[in-house]
Amino acid sequence: QVQLVESGGGLARPGGSLRHSCVASGSIFSIALMGWYCQAPGKQRDLVARISNAGNTNYSDSVKGRFTISRDNAKNTVYLQMNSLKPEDTAVYYCNLATLAYDYWGQGTQVTVSS
C-alpha cells in the first residue's frame, strides 16, 4: 500500500508562484511514473505534468514554460513549481503515482489564483 501526502498550494495572485510537494510511502517511488493533475469545478481531471523514473518530463500545453515538475528519489518526493500563475490555474491539484501494477492518488490540494 502506498500513501501520497501532498503539501503546498494555497492562494496566490496572478503572476505569483506556488510550490507543491508530494511524499510517497513505500518502496516503489523510484520506479514509478509521477504526475500532477488538476481538476477545476465541473471539469474532468486533467494532466498537468509528469516525470518518469528516468527524469523525462512532459507538460500540458497550458503550463509549458510556467510549471516545472521534479523529483527526488532519495526523499520519495515529487515537486511541482508553479510560476506565472493565472486565474485559470485555479483547481484542486492531485499527485499521482503509477506503475504497471499500481495507480495511487494524493488527497488533493486547492490552488486559487485571484487578485
N, C-alpha and C positions, 0 to 999 in steps of 0.2 A: 504494500500500500504506500502510495506517495501522497504527501500533502504539500501544497503550494501556498505559501503565505506571502501576500503582497503588502507592500507599503509604498507610501508616496502619494502622488495625486493631489487633489485638493482644488483650490481656487487660484486662478491666475488671470491677469489682464491680457488682452490681445497684445501679441508681441513678446510676451513673457515666456518663462521656461518652467518646466517641472521635470522631476525625475521619479520614475517608478523603479522599485526593486521587487524581485520575486525569489524567495528562497525555497528550494525543494528539499524535502527529506528523502531518505533512502539513498540507494547506491547507483541509480541508473541515469542520473543527471548528465554525466559526461558523455553518454552515448545517445542522448535524446535530442530531438529537434525541439527547440524552444521558440515560442511565439507569443506575441501580444496581439490581442483582438480588441475591438471596441464595439459597443452596442449603444446606439442612441435610442431614446424613447420612440417606440413604434416602428423601429427598424430592425433588420436582422443583424446578427453578429458578423462583423467583417474582419478580415485580416488587416493588421496594421504593419507588422514586421515579423520576420522570423530569422533564426540563426541556427545553422546546422552545428553538429558536434565538431566539425572542422573549421567553424568560424565563417562559413559562407552565409551571406545575408541577402534578403530581398525585402522590398518595401512596397506598400501600396503607392500608387501614383500620387495620392493626395498628401502623403507625408514625405516623399522623397526630398532630400536636401534639408529637411527640418528636423526629422527624428533620427535617432541613432540607437540601434539595438546592439548590445554587447553581452558577453557572458564571462564569468569567472568560474571555471570548473573546480578550482580548489575550494571555492566557497559555496558551490552548488547554487549560484545566483545568476540570474539574468536581469539586465537593466534595460530601461527604455528612457533615453534622454529626449525630452520634447522641447524643442526651441521654436521660436517664432510662432507661438500658438495663435490659433484663430478661433473665433466663436464656434465654427463648425466642428472643431475638435472636441467639443463638449460631448461626453459619453461616459459610460462605465467601461473601464479597461480591464481586461482579463488576461492573466498569464496562462499559457498552455504548455504542457509537456507531452510530447508524443514520441512513441517508438512504434515498431511494427506490432507490438503486443499491447501497448498501453496508450491511454489518452486521458490526461488529467487536467483539471481546470482550477485556477485560483478562485478566491471568493469575489473578486471584482473590486475595483476602487473607482470612485467617482472623480472625474475631471470636469471642472466647469471653467470655461473661459468667457469672461464677461468684464465689461468696463463698469 
